[in-house]
Amino acid sequence: MSPMSIAVIGAGTMGGGIAISAAEAGVKTYLFDMSSDMLSRAETRAARYFDRLAEKGKLTVDEARAARARILPVRDLDAIAGAQIVIEAIHENLAAKQALLERLSGLLGPDTIVATNTSALRVGDLAGSLTRPARFLGMHYFSPAEINPLVELVSGPETAAASLAVAERFLQQTGKTVLRCKDASGFAVNRFFCPYANEAVRLMDEGIAETAQIDAVARDIFDLALGPFAVMNIVKPRIMLNAVQNLGDLGPFYAAAMGLQTAGGSDAPWAIAETPAALPDPVARVVAERLMAAVWLPVLDAISEGVAIPEDFDLGARLALRFGKPPVETMRAAGRGEVTRIVGAMAARHGQSLPEAGLERLFA
């Protein structure tokens, strides 16, 4: 049985999408934001979404109207006190999230599940702001949340198994595919996606290839519709920079490229030529191996740490990022010797040890 009601805090891109996803599945959804303008935009977005479903025959007009009505915009936090699950989806700022969670501690009942939609902050760093950390966990939706099927379900250091079970049932009932993962920087998907995009910028910074040329190589080796620069333009360079910087404590390999720091600071889109010149084969191979290494190395690091099982990195790559050739599959196809050569070169480049434990688990 679906929860009687949930609440989503933050009516921006992610919060609005989460609210639409829940309402479409029949869940009464309170959508809180302090801004009337943000709530109005979220309502308009929901109306357009459900109207399109009706136009396509996926919902009747009455069903679309009922789904829209299940989203209840509110500007008073007291209105969400009875929700069974509360999902925090405000901007990625540790202090702001901590302050919100402290406020929720005095408002919500003892059995309320509280989830954070953070994409990179550790659940454990937020849990201390709540009086009942056993009821707190991560639910990382991917954009657009009303369409993308994947949600990373993240267990914090004190999250109770019963809380995870309730959250997983809710996600499944709203049509989501759940990827359970450990509370680690970047979780499972951003752990490799951010370094991959960052390495693309490094290649540009070093003058090895242009943005469109790098995108073309990436599309080929991972069977993608869009390369890293095109995706960063959708995500926005400012947001991409923040996500990469949240991995910075993992070591030099994860440090933000200079070009990304510049682009993130201005939030200007990358210039991508429509018809780039073809790269000479040796240069294309350098780009391909650097991009493969930038995906494979963090996946092996994360497997070594037990962030998720190997197959779940492919699940995330396929569903959240639309990789036709996901990382674990491509590594196993290449073979341990080739993976060791390519990843070893990247690890040595940044003074990092080869993640032998990840290799052992991958090729066991």
Summary of the structure (lengths in Angstrom):
residues: 364
radius of gyration: 21.0
end to end distance: 40.0
largest distance: 62.9
contacts: 1264
relative contact order: 0.09
helix: 56%
strand: 11%
